[in-house]
Amino acid sequence: MCGINGIALSSRSHRSLDVGALERMRDVIKHRGPDDYGLFVDGRVGLGHRRLSIVDVAGGHQPMENEDGSLHIVYNGEVYNHADFREGLEARGHVYRTHCDTETILHLYEEEGTRAVEHLRGMFAFAIWDSRKRELFIARDRLGVKPLYYVHSEDGSLYFASEIKALLAARALQPEVNYQALPDYLANHGTSAEETLFRDVKRLLPGHTLLWRDGELRIEKYWDVQFAGGEDEAQRSDEDYIEEWTELFRTSVRLRLMADVPLGMFLSGGIDSSAIAAMMSGMVNEPIKTFSVAFKEREANELEYARLVAEKFKTDHHEILVSPEDFFQMLPKLVWHEDEPLAHPSSVALYFVSRLASKHVKVVLTGEGSDEMLGGYERYYKTIYNLALGPGYHRLTPRALRRAIQHRIENLSPGSKVRHKLRRTFLCLPPDIENLYFDNFAVFTRAMQQELLSPETKERVGALDPYADMRRYFETTDAESLLNRMLYADTKTYLQELLMKQDQMSMAASIESRVPFLDHKLVEFTARLPEHLKLRRGWTTKYILRRSMKNILPEAILSRKKMGFPVPVGSWFRGAYRPVIDEYVLGERAAGRDLFNRTYVRHLVERHQAGENHTERLWALVNFEMWLRQFIDGEDLNASQTMQAEVVTMQA
């Protein structure tokens, strides 16, 4: 796990390479690689690297060159099958000087060119400069576990890095809000597809490569999730599927134990991390080091389940409780680490457990990705039921009766859970995918954004369509069923935000996180599974995982309802940390930007205070304002003093 960066100036640029800019890019992401650093310059092209030493600690310095010095690579990630190629590459005359996977990528590139990426099994983002062809080749792993951002300037020059702040350090752009991406952020927790909240900053999409040659870009897709099954798969029994899936999962976990440094895992007490613990326990000779995080509030504390698993597999278990004071003091710093607003409050908890783990290990395994592969979210089966029943209800029920029912629902108590749930069903919403899925699980729906955005912002945004990318993924997949189309779209959008959270929060603490559920061979097999092995009888999620872990995990883990990772930030906003809302949502600085309709925002806060749940919306607005102040205004937020002072004043 490392940080990479680079600059490639085109012949149309009248500038010479600024080595100082290259160094600033590299060093602003020092947290990604505190163990070593390097620089390579070839005329108008330069590469930078920060290293967190995991494999071949002594010999893996980067940028690394091939035998004749014609290729140079900077690389972030781990390729778990790299040793499989060594003997064959050596037989073809390649001379190894290290035991690093980095060197295998270089030699494969010498043999296969841009197709070398198709052989790699792991998580990665790397760039290779070919001094003979004067080409820069960049690749990102299939599922997008490792990040890669870039700016392609008007003169054709290319700037790239593991984090956006490195692009800003190189002055590759003037930081401005990408208003066209704002509706996407407001609806979907984060931006989808290529766009970021920074104008002119793009992300290389998962499963894609980028080839730069004197200012010209060629971006190509080399992999995608396919749901169509093979001809013989209809003849297979459930037991056959379960056995093969379990073996692929076991292999994925075993591959991710590759390291020359101590490793452990994050244990939440959910079925995903518990399954990884079960697999790991049979593969190592010493107790697994496990790490858990929670809050003092009972509704946000799953430690009893994590302890149950830790006891079952005799792990070396460590825990941390996060106070609201710690949470809010750290928030601005973590927005800086994320480069964009934090999509989820759980990002803060993830940082604290990463910091705890960093005292003991350098590598952790995590359960990210299982929900998007196996239909783990409630929204999947809720949408399936709503779209199955909704059209008939709207077709057969008289309009007057439908209106009366909706009116009764709307008149229930504003804080009522029954009202909240019924308002999100076909009883109150039109029976189509846009309303029952896209809007239904959005932070700010299309209608809300029409009220939230000021006239000036709407003019800058243009067409207000926050679901354009989601809709495109629904239409371009080979998946035929609604469940698989939802899984595909979430893999391309929602999962990407979760993976950036995982990467940037763990790297903020200088540790590497690995995700066994996203091994691409396991993902390919999982995608083609019969649907009843993902979602059973309409509501049993992750069925194949539960069957795989039957008689291995405690029944309390197998049968418990999914909690996600609850953070009581909504109650904090109503209580002692209401000043955070007053400053970052209602304050003069926020209001003075004229981005949002002040009346609507005040009303939103009042409704939350009165008992309605608008936690996600207030969280999005708080984080957006913090992001604006740090990255657009250039302010250095000192949260540990500012927020504490506000809270103390209020309590006094």
FENHURA-V716301 format. One line per field, one symbol per residue. ss: DSSP state (~ for helix, > for strand, _ for the rest). phi: phi as a letter, one per 30 degrees, with the letter a starting at -180 (. if undefined). psi: psi as a letter, one per 40 degrees, with the letter a starting at -180 (. if undefined). A space follows every 10 residues. Layout:
ss: ???
phi: ???
psi: ???
This chain:
ss: _>>>>>>>__ ________~~ ~~~~~~~~_~ ~~_>_>>>>> >>__>>>>>> >_________ ___>>_____ >>>>>>>>>_ __~~~~~~~~ ~_________ ~~~~~~~~~~ ~~~~~~~~~_ _>>>>>>>>> ____>>>>>> ________>> >>_____>>> >__~~~~~~_ ______>_~~ ~~~~~~~~__ ____>__>__ _>>____>>> >>>__>>>>> >_________ __~~~__~~~ ~~~~~~~~~~ ~~~~~_____ __>>>>____ ~~~~~~~~~~ ~_______>> >>>>>__~~~ __~~~~~~~~ ~~___>>>>> >>_~~~~~~~ ~~~~~~~~__ _____~~~~~ ~~~~~~~___ __>>>>___~ ~~~~___~~~ ~~~~~~~~~~ ~~~~~~__~~ ~~~~~~~~~~ ______~~~~ ~~________ __~~~~~~~_ _____~~~~~ ~~>_~~~~~~ ~______~~~ ~~~~~~____ _~~~~~~~~~ ~~_~~~~~~~ ~~~~~~~~__ _>>>>~~~_~ ~~~~~~~___ ~~~_>>___> >_~~~~~~__ ____~~~~~_ ________~~ ~~~~___~~~ ~~~~___~~~ ~~___>_~~~ ~~~~~~~~~_ ____~~~~~~ ~~~~~~~~~~ ~~______~~ ~~~~~~~~~~ ~_
phi: .abbaabbdd dddcccdcdd ddddedddce edaddaaabb bbicbbbbbb ccdbchedcc ebeccdecid bbbbbbkbcd cdddcdeddd ddjdcdcbcd deddeedddd dciddeddcd clbabbbbcc dddhbccbbb ddcidcdaca bcdddjdbbb adbdeddddd hdaddbdddd cdeddddcia dchddbdcdi cbcddeibbb ccbhjccbcb ccaadccddd dddddddedd ddddddddde ddddedcdac bdbaadccjd dddddddddd dccbdceddc bbbacddedb bcddddddde dechddcbbb ccddddeddd edddddddib eddbededdd dddddddddb bcbbcbcejd dddcidcddd dddeddddcd eddddcceed dddddddddd ddeecdddde dddccddbbd dbddddbedd cddcdedddd ddddeddedd didcbdcede dddddcdddc ddeddddddd ddbedddddd edddddddci bccbbedced ddddddedde dddcbchibd dhedddddcd icceedddcd ddcibdbddd ddddcdceed dddcccdddd dddhdbdddd dddddddddd kdcbeddded dddddddedd ccdidcdcdd cddddddddd dd
psi: hahiiihhhi eeheiihhdd ddddddeefd degediiiih hgbehiiiih hhhdhgddef iiiiiadeee hhihhhahhe edddeddddd deehhheaei dddddddddd deaeeddeeh hahihihhhh ddefihhhii idefdhihii hhideeihhi ididddddde feihhihgdd eddddddfdi iibdiiehhe hiihiifiih hhhfehihhi heiihhehii dedeeiiddd dddddddddd dddddeehie iiiaihhdei dddddddddd deeidihhhi hiiiidhdef hedddddddd ddefigiiih hhidddddde dddddddddi ihdhdedddd dddddddeed iehiiieied dddefeiddd ddddddeddd ddddddhidd dddddddddd eihdehdddd ddefiedeii gidddecddd eichiddddd ddhidddddd dbhggeeddd dddddeiehd iddddddddd decddddddd ddddddddef ihhigdeehd dddddddeii deedhhfeeh ifddddddeh ediiddddei ihebghhfdd dddebdfddd dddedeiddd dedfdihddd ddddddddde eihfdddddd dddddddddd ddefighgdd dddddddddd d.
